[in-house]
């Protein structure tokens, strides 16, 4: 039996003693990355996003990216005095041309602190062409990057592929200029606002003092649906804020690899968890911890009890494979239980039963190095299969948390897991 902790703010530790290695159907052709070894121990992720082909509804509005300038805002986790950025044309079918990239600390809206701007280069040159199916690092630069800084990445584009690589659920506003500014350090007046990210893939800082990263691998709940736009208050953000407050964990970067609508096994939005695990987890630099918080969309798409039971079994097998692959690289793996979804559009008795089976395995299998029990934290005291009303996003959502719910989730995680 798994011991139930008396408080919700504790992640329950379950140590594993058996490590086996399975072969899983990962992407056969992961994108090539230029300039620096992906597994170099001297760099650690401070920000990244899970990539997918941009859906038609999320493509940039007119005039588009080609031969125009886009300013995108991201919020890092840990700071550093040297950094590098990664750009991706992973899903493009033609070359992506970047004429220039400038970074700077973001102020309100599209404005930046002009005293913090820096121009990036690629093998010493300002312009770079990224072939289809590849990713590239800019040259490392010295930069006074503060923890939780909001960084503006201003890209002047040349030709762009018809299929863009990026992330639809940015929860952060980007700014597209119809007219190229004479000076990209100037405010973006009359910019077109877009709540998506394009071609930016990650920011890494030079690792110091045993720095390491935790990758959060999940779906829309990790991606932050229901959090506040431009508030940077997804539950991984709250975890990052808390890690920075403790000197023993202030060197831990948090990398959010959530995709809204994503599935572990098949279907859903973007590459499945099985296909993207290598790229999004194993190929990230200096990863020391992994939180797996995905599976609700697999269960929610099952048509009947037989399918739900099969999906539950296959989810458990996928978790085991993820654990073993991560352990083989020295990464500790923490399992998050799947939260309740009764009263949501996924509500069905057989799906709830399958969820409970999966959660029971997460709690009692001893396969994870620890369990983070979001199910227990967020369930209604009077109906354990439904979210508490006060933490669910919007009227009758009952699947995604609201801002208060994300705060509870982030605050519930025991920081000793990362010491």
N, C-alpha and C positions, 0 to 999 in steps of 0.2 A: 504493500500500500504506500502511496505517496503521501507524505506528511503535508497537511494543509497549514499554511502559515496563518497566524491570527490577524495579520495586517495585509492590506492590498499592495503596499508599496515595496514588497520584497519579492524578488525573483527567486523561484525555488530551485535549488541546486540538485541536479541529478547527474552524478559522474558516470561516465561510460568506461567499460573495461575491455571492450572488444572492438577492434578496428579492422574492417574488411574493405577491400577495394572492388568496386563494381565498375563495369563499363557502361556509360550512358550515352545516348545519342546526342552528343553535343554538336554544335555547328561544325560541319566538315571543313569549312573554309573561313576561319575567323579573319577579320580584317588585318592586313599588314600594318605595322606601326613603324614609322621612320624615326631616325635620329638617335633614340635612346632605347636600350633594352627595357621591355615592359616590366621585367622582374628585377630591375636594379634595386638593391637594398637601400640606396641613399635617398630615395624619394618616397613621400607618403601622400596619399590623397587627402585634400582638404575640402574639395567639392567635386562632384561628378553627377551625371545624370544617365539614366538608362535610355538607350537609343532605339529608335524604330523608324520605319519609313513613315514620313509625315502623311497623315490622311488628307484627303481632298478638302475636307471642311476646315482643316487646320493650316492649310497653305497660306503663305503671305498674301495679303490683298494687293491690289494694284497700287503701285507700279511693280511690285515684286522685288526680289533681291538683286537680280542681275543688273550690274552697273549702278547700284544704289548702296546706301549706307544704313547699317542696322546697329543700334546700340542695345545690348542685352545685359540685364542685371542678374547677378548671382550673389548668394551669401555663403561665404566660406565657413569652415568650422575652426580649425586651428590656424595660427599665424606662422610667420617665418620670415627670414631675411633673404631668401632666394626662392624663386618659383618658376614654373613652366606651365604652359597651357597646351591642351590637346584638342585637335579639331578633327572632325570625322566626315568622310564621304562614304561611309560603310554601305549604304543602300543605294547610292547613286549609280546610274548607268553611263554617265559621261563625266568628264573632269569638272572639278570645282575650282574656280580661280579666286583666290583672295589677294587683293591688291595691297591691303595694309591692315594691320590690327593695332589698336591702341587700347591700353587699359588705364583705369583710374578709379579712385574711390568715388562711389556714387553718392550724390546728395539727394535732394528732393526731386521727384519725378525723373526727368531725363538729364538733369544737371549733374556735373561732376566737379570735384575739387581739382582745379587745373594744376595745383602744385604737386599733385600725386601722379600725373600722367606719365606713361612710358610707352614707347613704340616697340613692338615685338618684331623679331626677324626670324627667318628660316634659313639656316646655314649661311647667316650673314646678310641675306637679302630680304627686302621688304615684301616682295611679292612671292607667292607660292602657288603651284598648281597641285591639287590633291587628286590623284587618279581614282577612278571608281573602285569601290570595295576596299579602300584603305583609310588609315588614320595617320596623323602626323603631329609631332610635337614642335612647338616653337622653341627657339633657342632659350635656355635658362637665362634669367636676368636677376640681378640684385634688386630687391624691392622690400620695403618696410610694410609687410602685410600683417595687419592686426587681426586677432581672433574675432570671428563673427563679422568681419568687414563686408560691406556690400560693394561689390566690384562691378564696374561698368566695362563691358567688352565691346568696343566699337570696331566693326568690320566694314571695310569698303570692298564690295564684291565686284568681280568681273563676271564671266560666264558661270552659270550655275546649272546643275542637272535638273531634269524635269521631276525626278524623284529626290526629294530632299531628305537628309538624315537629321533627326532632331528629337525633340520631346514635346508632346502636345500639352501635357499637364504641368506647365511651369509654375502656376500660381503666382507668377511674377510678370510684370509688364515690360515688354520690349518696345523700342521706338524706331520706326522706319522713316527715313527721310526721302521724299520724292525728288528733292534736289540735293546733289552732293555739296556739302558745306566746304567753303574755302579752307576752313580750319576745324577739324573734328573736335577740338577742345572747346569750341563754342557751344552754348546751349542749343538743343534741338528744337527750334521753334516750329510750330505747326506739324510736328511729327505724327505719323499714324501709329496708333497704339495697338499692340498685338500681345496677347497673353500666351505666347509659345516661345520655345527656344529652337534655334536652328544651328546646326553644324558644330556648336560648342559641345565638348565631351567631358572635359575634366580640368581641374587645376591641382597641381601637386607642389608641395614645398619640400625643401631639402630637410631630410629627417635628422633630428637631434634628440639627445637625451632619451633614447629608447622609444622614440615616437612610433606609433602604429595607427592603423585605421580599423574601424569597424564598418563593414558593409551591411546595410540593411536591404534585404532582398525581399521584395513584396509586390503588392498590387496597389489599387487606388487608395487604400487606407494608409499605406506607407507613402504613396505619392502625394497624399494630403487633400483628397477631395473632401470638402467641408471645412477646410482651414481658410484663413483669411488671405485674399490676394494682396501680395506685397507685405504681408505681416511676418513671413518666415516663421510660422508657428505650427508646422507639421510635427508629429511626435518625434521624428528623428532630430528636428531642430531643437526641441525641448531637451532631448537627451544630450545634444551637443552643448547646450547652454549649461546644463548641470555638470557635465564632465569638466568644463572649463573652470567651474567654481572650486573644484577640489584640486589642490596642487598635485595629488598623486595620479590624477587622470587628465590633467590639463594639456597633455601632449597627445591625446587620442583624437584623431580625425574621424569624422562621420561622413560616410559616402552613401547617399540615398539612391538605391537602385530599384525604386518602385515604378511600376507602369500601371496606370489605371486600366482596368479591363483585362489585365494579363492573366493567363492560365499557366499552370505548371506543366500540364500534360499535353493538351491540344486545344486548338481554337483560341478564342480571345484576341486581344489586341497586341500587336508586336510579336517578336519571337517568343516562343514558349519559354518557361523557366528552364526546361531541359536544354533548349537550344542556346540560351543566352548565359547559362551559368558560368561557362568557361570565360567568356569575355567580361562579364559583369562582376565576377568574384575572383576567379583564379588568376586572371591576368592583371588585376589591379596591384599596384605596388604596395608593399609593406602591410598587407592585410594580416591582422592578428586575431580578429574576431569576426564572426558572421552571425547575424540574426536572420532566421528564416521566418517570414510572416506572410505566407502565401498559400492559397488553396481554396478560398471561398468561391472564386469564380468557376473553378472546376466543378465544385459541388453544386453550385447554383444553376449550372447549365444541364444537369442530368434530367432526363425525361421520366424516369420511373425508378422504383426501388432496386431493381437488378442493376441498372446502370449506376445508381448512386453507390451501391455496395462495391462495384468494380472500381469506380473512381476512388473511393476511400482506400481500397487495397493498393491501387497504383500510386496514390499520393504518398502513402506510407513507404512504398518501395522507392519512390523518388527522393523522399527525405533521407532515407538510409544511404542512397547513393551520393547525395549532396554532402552528407556528413563525412562519409569515407573519403571522398575526393578532397574535401577541405582539410580533414585530419592528416591526409598524406602530405599536405603542404604546411603542417604545423599550425593550422587555424582552429581555434576553439569555435564551436558551433552551438548557438542558443536557439531553441525552438519556441516560437510564440504560438499559443493556442489560437484557434480560429474563433472569432467573436460571434455572438448570437446574431441571427438574421430573421427570426420570426417576425411577422408583420411587414417584412420588406417584400420586394418583388421576387425574391428567391424563396419565399416561405412555402414549404411543403414538408409534410411529416417525414417522408423518407429521406429528404435532404438533411433535415435536422438530425435524424438518427445517424446518418453517415458522418455528419460533423462531430457528433458526440463520440463516435468510434475513433475518428482520427485524433481528437483531443485526448481521449483516454490513452492512446498509444504515445502521443507526445509526452504526456505526464508520467507514464509508468514504464516505458520501454527501457529507460536508462541509456538510450542511445545518444541523446543530446548531452552536452556538457552542463547545460542549465536549461531550465524552463522559465519563460516569461509568460505568466498566466493572464493574458489580456481578457480571455473569456470570463474568468472569475472576477476580474476587476470591473468589467463593464456590464455584466448581466444585471437584469432586474431582479431584485431580491424576491419578488413575488412570482416571477416567471423566468426561470434560468435560461430559457431559449430565446429571450428577447433582450434587446439593449435597454438600459435605463432610459426613460423618456428624456431626462434632462441632458443626456450626452449625445443624442442622435441628431444628425444634421437635417434641418428643415422638417416641414410637416410631413409626417408619415414616411420618412426615409427608412429608418430602422436598420440601416446597414452601415452607413458611414458616420463616424463621430463628428461632432461640431468642435469649435475651438476649445471649449471647456473639456470635452472628451479627450482631445489630443493632448492637452496639458496634463490630464490625469494619467494618460498612458506614458508620456515621457517621464513624468515625475515618479512613476511606479517602479522604474527599473533600478535595480540595486547596482550602484556604481562600483562595488567591490568586484563585480564580474570583469572589470577592465583594469584592475590593478595588478 
